[in-house]
Structure formats: structure tokens, C-alpha cells
Amino acid sequence: MPPMKAIQSATLVASQLLRIDDKLGTLEEKKLADVVAVKGNPLENIQAMHDVVFVMKEGITYKSP
């Protein structure tokens, strides 16, 4: 599975299956902006998803130790 499809499966597709894609799954105006920031480009190397820099949940930033 290409990296973009893996990321979409964990975000957009999951929110669609749970029928909450009106609130989650993509970064869009009027949606909750929960974000995971990683070092590197996960589209080039999906392993970059293991190197989390911070998570933003409900406007609060949590940094990786």
C-alpha cells in the first residue's frame, strides 16, 4: 500500500466508516484540527510516522519526550 493510502486509511477512511467525517479525517475549516507532526516526509518514508515531534489535540500541543 502506498504511504498516502496508508495515511488516508488511518484518517479520512476511518472517519468515514465511523460516520464522523463531518468533524474529523481531513484538515478543513470547521473541522477539529487534531494534528500529528513528524520528522521527515512520511510520503517518502512511512517510517517517519514513528518519529513524532508533537501532537495537537483540541488546540493543546503535546510534545514528544
C-alpha angles and dihedrals in degrees: 000000000000115000094248091055091049091052092046090049090056094046121018099025093044091051090049092051090050090046092235097110089116086071107023144023102068137041104254139136113282093018126109107267103217106163138184114203118200136183111253132010114298090197089064096037119011089200086077086080087074092061101070116183097182144337122220113204122174090342095308118115118218115192124211113249 
